[in-house]
Amino acid sequence: MTGIPDTFRAYVVTRLDDRVERGVAAFAAADLPAGEVEVRIAWSGVNYKDGLAARFDGKVARISPIIPGIDLAGEVVSSADPAFRPGDLVLANGYDLGVAHHGGYAEFERLPTDWVVPLPAGLTTREAMAIGTAGFTAAMGVAALEERGMTRADGPVLVTGASGGVGTVAIGILAARGYEVWAATGKAEEHERLAGLGAAGFLSRDEVTADGRPLESERWAGAIDPVGGPTLPYVLRTLRRGAAVASVGNAGGPTLATTVFPFILRGNALLGMDSVAVPIAERRALWERLGSDMRPIGLGEGLEEITLDELDGPLDAVVAGRARGRWVVRVGA
């Protein structure tokens, strides 16, 4: 028995021969994919991949029409799996959500059981989407660096792309865990906000994109890099001996031009983070940590709240690199 009405509001993107049409429309429950858990969505977020899914040249959406939104949080309205009951608060991110399976920019969604995460006791649905996929990926990076041995005593940690969604949450997590965090950003006007989240020092975009020697002075005990492009080579050549960088994005481009010297002369490591395909047990465990020992400083503060009707601008802005922290989308009434 379904808990979803025959039609509901959704932000729909349809690919045509030479453009996309996008906007809020009535969507039929019959057109949702199969799944054991039906959810009334309260909140979603704006991510880089969502912006790409809403563009003609975005190359991420694999079905048309598509409801974007690679993360969501809300309330179960019906479930064929006894592990979830009506009224349970849940979230979902990753897998095919918002790219090959309709996503979070809709009032209702139907999901496979093994995509669903019970909402951690330490989070509200709004806070979960303040973290969202961007923050989940940041947490993956921090966890990977610590599992490899990084500790607070090792020295400062660098976060590049610091004013974006991943960078903002990464700073908040690291600072909450007692690290000395340095933020690299091309937006000097963001320094005050980032300092409030725990950033102890700042680098400009010019400093982290300039050409340099294959190896430079050792500075960083670890790094979170959502930028890639010209920034990741700087990080690699300035890591301390034995340190690692978690590569979590490519906002600055996918190309990496570096040398083998950081790896063979300092024993550094490049750790790739894929937040899409994390097994559900690991995903649920990391979300539990985001509600407890990895809860970032400033969670839920300074967000820009928008509705489905206001999505066009933020979706374009996030692709253009104009994100400031994180947009959260109020989907439910």
C-alpha positions, 0 to 999 in steps of 0.5 A, spaced: 500 500 500 502 506 497 503 512 502 504 517 496 499 521 493 497 520 485 501 527 483 506 531 487 510 537 486 517 536 483 523 540 480 523 536 473 529 537 468 527 534 461 533 534 456 531 536 449 535 536 442 538 542 444 537 544 451 533 542 457 527 544 460 527 545 467 522 547 473 517 545 478 511 541 475 506 536 477 509 529 477 506 522 477 507 517 483 506 512 478 513 514 474 517 513 480 522 507 480 520 501 484 523 501 492 521 498 498 521 505 502 516 511 501 519 518 504 515 524 504 521 529 503 522 535 508 529 537 506 534 536 500 541 540 498 544 543 492 550 540 490 555 540 484 552 534 481 545 537 481 547 543 478 550 538 472 544 534 472 540 541 470 544 543 464 544 540 457 552 539 457 552 536 464 553 529 462 551 526 469 543 525 468 542 518 465 535 518 464 530 524 462 526 527 465 530 527 471 528 529 478 535 532 481 537 532 488 543 527 490 541 527 497 534 528 501 531 527 508 524 526 511 519 521 514 517 514 512 510 514 509 510 507 507 515 501 507 515 494 505 521 492 509 519 492 517 526 495 518 523 502 517 516 504 519 511 510 517 514 516 522 521 514 522 526 519 520 531 517 514 536 520 509 539 518 503 545 520 499 549 517 493 548 511 489 544 513 483 540 518 487 538 524 482 542 521 476 539 515 474 534 514 479 529 520 481 532 524 487 530 529 492 527 535 489 520 532 490 515 532 495 515 524 495 520 519 493 521 511 493 527 508 495 530 501 495 531 499 503 539 499 502 539 506 500 536 508 506 539 511 512 536 512 519 536 519 521 542 519 527 539 521 534 544 527 534 541 530 527 535 534 525 533 533 518 535 540 516 542 539 519 542 532 515 542 536 509 546 542 512 551 536 512 549 533 505 553 529 500 558 535 500 559 534 508 559 526 508 564 526 503 568 531 507 567 526 513 570 520 509 576 524 507 577 526 515 576 519 517 580 516 511 586 521 514 585 519 521 585 511 519 591 512 516 594 515 522 593 523 522 593 526 529 592 533 532 599 532 534 602 532 527 601 539 525 596 543 521 591 540 516 589 544 510 582 545 507 582 547 499 576 550 496 574 552 503 568 556 502 564 551 498 560 546 501 565 540 502 570 545 505 566 548 510 564 542 513 571 539 513 573 545 517 568 544 522 569 537 523 577 538 523 576 544 528 571 540 532 576 534 533 582 539 535 586 540 529 589 546 527 586 548 520 588 552 515 583 554 509 585 556 502 580 560 498 580 565 493 574 569 497 577 574 502 571 576 504 569 569 507 575 569 512 571 571 518 565 566 516 571 560 516 574 563 522 568 562 526 568 555 524 575 554 526 580 556 521 586 558 524 590 561 518 588 562 510 592 561 504 590 565 497 588 561 491 594 564 488 598 561 493 595 554 492 595 554 484 602 557 483 607 553 479 613 551 484 618 546 485 617 538 485 618 539 492 617 545 497 618 546 505 614 541 508 607 544 511 601 540 512 600 533 516 594 532 512 589 535 507 582 535 504 582 537 497 575 538 493 578 542 488 583 538 484 586 541 478 592 546 479 591 546 487 592 538 488 599 539 485 601 544 491 598 540 496 602 534 494 609 538 494 608 541 501 605 535 505 609 533 511 613 526 510 608 520 510 602 525 510 596 524 505 591 528 502 584 526 501 582 528 494 574 529 494 572 533 488 575 536 482 571 543 482 578 546 479 578 541 473 580 533 473 587 534 470 593 532 475 600 535 473 605 533 478 611 528 479 612 522 483 617 525 488 612 526 493 610 519 493 617 516 492 621 521 496 617 523 502 612 517 502 606 521 501 599 518 499 593 520 495 587 518 497 581 518 493 574 518 496 568 516 492 561 517 496 557 514 491 558 507 492 559 507 499 556 500 502 550 501 506 553 499 513 559 503 512 554 509 510 550 508 516 556 508 521 559 514 518 552 518 518 552 516 526 559 519 527 556 526 523 551 526 529 556 525 534 564 525 534 564 528 527 559 533 528 562 539 525 562 546 528 557 551 526 552 546 523 546 549 521 548 556 521 549 561 516 545 556 511 541 559 505 534 556 505 531 556 498 524 552 496 523 548 489 521 554 486 528 558 487 532 552 485 534 555 478 539 560 481 543 556 486 544 550 481 547 555 476 551 558 481 554 552 484 557 549 477 560 556 476 564 556 483 559 561 486 557 557 492 558 560 499 557 554 504 551 550 503 544 551 500 539 547 503 532 546 500 526 546 504 521 541 500 516 539 505 511 545 507 
